[in-house]
Amino acid sequence: RMSSPSVFRHAVVYGDSHIPFHDKGALSVVKQIILDVRPDIVIHIGDLIDCWSISNFLKDPTRREQLQDDIDQAAAHLKDIYMVTPDAQRYYLEGNHEFRLTKTIQGMPEKQREVARLRVFQNSVTWPAILAEAGVLGWEFVPAQGQARRRIFPKVIVKHGSLVRKWAGATARGEWERYGKSGLSGHTHRLGAFYHNDFNGAHGWLETGCTCSLTPEYVEDPDWQHGCVVLTFTADYKYWTAEPIYIQEGSAIYRERRYRPPGKQ
């Protein structure tokens, strides 16, 4: 561990992978950082799976992947991180893309909806049950509803997010304006930070970047950044600092070490 576990706690937060539109190099760099930090807590902040096949958007008819294929790839990633963080707590937040499953069920025609009312369906067609069937262990799935109240950290909110404003850091400010507390969120695919002091204390909010492709087929030249965030807390979680790690053209520099995918110069 980077320092005595009795003095500090560490966490790594990353997300917006959008499997099968993920960037393998970015995820490889995040894994290497996790291996070095040896965090007490690992958080995927949501949109691990794109769920494009059950979206309402136009789809490329030549794509052959099915939702199960994407789930299997996501499960392999979660298992991989589980193996390298045996002593950590791990959280997987539901993003708006995972929520497409709920919207698909809610949009069923009346006959199919009757099947969805069966208890066995309601107990089985959920993300925790789907991940368990795929062999995923050691991850707590955090539903979208109530994420801001699910305090993984005592004084720092962690949520996938639904707000998007122009420019890095602007969404972080918007999230802080909504809650008036410190926090982290994804969803924008950007790295950004907002800090503020007032009579209620000192606050900070971070946007956690993304690990998806920066050249997706559904948008041209997006203003996105690969990256993740490393958090360091005092043992009582009273004080904290955040270090955004920018993965630039496939490489990241953190604590005087360069991280890059295998084979990259």
N, C-alpha and C positions, 0 to 999 in steps of 0.2 A: 504494500500500500504506500501511497505517496507520503503519508505522514502517520503518526500514531493514531490508531482508531479511537483511542480514548480522548483525543483532543479535537479532531475534525471528522466530519462526515462528507462524503462526496456523492454526487449524482451526475449522470449523463442523460441528457434529454435530446431526442432527435425524432424525426418523423417525416410525414408527407412523402412516403416512398412510392405509393401508387402502383404497386405490383399489378400487372406485368410491365408497366411503364417506368420501372425503377432504374436507377443508375447503379450498376454493380460496383463501379469504382468508388462512388461516394459511400456506399454501404460498407465496402471493404475498409475505407479510411476510418469510418465511425467505429467499426469493430476493433481496429488497431488501437484507437484512442481508449476504448473501453478496456482493452487488455492492459494498457499502461496505467490508467487511472484506478482500475480495480474498484469501481464505485460500490457504495452501499445500496444505492438505488439506481435502477435503469428505467427510463420511461420512453416508450414510443408514443408520441403525442397525437397519433391518429392518422387516418388515411393510409394505413399500411397496404390495404388492398383497394384497388381502384373501383372494382365492381362495375366496370364499364358495360359489361354484357347485360346488366339489369338497369342501366340508366335510361333516361328519356332522350338522350342526345343521339344524333345521327351516328351510325357505326360503319366502319370499314367492312364491307361484305367479304373481303378476302381473309380477314382474321379468323383463325380456327379455334383459338383458346376459348375454353368454357370457364364459368365461374369456379368450378371445382379445381381446374388447373391453377388458377390464381390463388385459391385457398391453399393448395398444396405447396406452392412456392412460398407463400407467406409463412406457412407452418414450418417449412424448412429453415427459414430465417430465424423465427422465434426459437426454434430448438437450438440453432447454432449459438445464439446469444445466451441462451440458458446454460449451455455447456461451458461457456467461458466466464460465467458469473455465478458460480455455485453458491456463494454466500450472500448474494444480493437479493433485495426485493425488486420485483419486476412488474411494471404496470403497462398495460396496453389500453390507450384511450380510444373510445369510439369517435371517429371523425364523420363528417358529412357523407363521405363515400361509403363507409360501412353502414350508415343509416339508410342507404338505398335499399338494403334488405327489408327494413321495416316499411319503407314507402311502397316497395313492391307488394308486400303482403297486404298492406292497407288498400292498395289499388286493385286487388283481385276482383273479378266479376262475382256476382252473388253466389253462384254454385261453388266456385273455388273458395270463396270466403267462408262458406259453411265448413269446409275441411279445415280451414285455418282456425276455426273456433274450437276444434278438438284439443283437449288438454295435451295429448301426446304430441300434437303438432306444435303447440305453444311451448312445450318443454324441450322440444328437439330442434326446432328451427330458430335457434338463437345463436349469437356469436360464441358465447362460452361453450355451448354444446357442440357446435360445429368445430371449434378449435380442439376440444377434447377428443372428438372422433378422429381428428387428424393427428392426434398424438402429442399435442402441445401441453406441456406441464410447466408449472412454476410461474405463470403469468396471471396477474389479476386483471380481468377485463373491466374497464370503467365505462359504463353507459354514458351516452351523451347527456341525458337528462340529469341534472344535478352535479355535473362535473366540478363546477366552481365551489360547491359545498363539500366535495370529497377531498378533504385536506390531506394530501400525501405528505406535505410539509406543513407545520403548524402555522407559519406566517406568510407562506407563498402559495398563491393559487396556481394550479396547473389545469389547463383546459385546451381542447383542440382549437376552439375559436370559431366564430362565424362572421366576424367583422373584417372587412378588407378596405383599407384606405390607400391612396396613392403615396408612394415613397416609403422606403424602409424606415421603421420607427414610428410612422404616423399611426399605424394600427395599434402598436404597443401603447401609444398615448390614448387612443380611443378605448382600449380595454381598461386602462387605468381609470379613465374618466367614468367608466361604467361602474367599477367596483371600489375605487378609492383605496385599493390595496395592491401590494406587490404581486407579480405573477409572471407566468410564461404561457405562450400560446403559439400554435402553428397556423395552418390554414393559408397564410399569405404566400408561403414558399419563399419568404425573404428572411434575412437576418436583420435584426434591428433592435434598438434599445431606447427606452425612455426612463428618465430619472426625475424625481420631483421631491422637494422638501416642503412641508407645511407644518401647521401646529399639531397635526396628528402624527408627525414623525417623518421618517425618510422612506421613500418608496422607489421601486424599480420594476419595470416590466420588459420582458425580452420576447422577441420573435425568434423562433428556433430554426429557421431555414428549411431546406428540404433535402431529400435524397432520391428524388425522381429525376427523370430525364429533363434536361433543360431545352430540348428540342422536340417537344411532343407534337403529335400529328394534329392536335385539336387547337393549337394556338401558335402564332408566329412571333418569334423574338420576345419571349416573356422576360420581365424584369424579376428574375428569381435568382436565389443564391443557394448553392449547396452548403451545408454546414450542420453544426450541432452546438449544444451549450453544455459546458461543464460547470456545475455548481459546487461550491465549497461552503459548508456550514460549521459553526461551532458545534460541539457535541450535544448541546441542548437545543440546537436549531434556532437560537435567538438571533444570531448574526450570520450573514451570508454574503457571498459575492458570486458573480456570474462571469464566465469567460466564454464569449461566443467564439467558435472556431470556424473560420471561413475556409471552405474547401474550394480552392481556386484552380481551375483547369485541371482538376483531378488530384491536386496535392494540398496538404494542409501543414502548417507549422504550429506546433504547440510545445511550450516549455523547451525551446531550442532543439526540437527534434522535427524532422520532416517525415510526414506520413504520405504514402502513395500506394496505389493499387499494385499488385504483383506485376512485374514486367515494365512498369512505367519508369522512364529515366528522370 
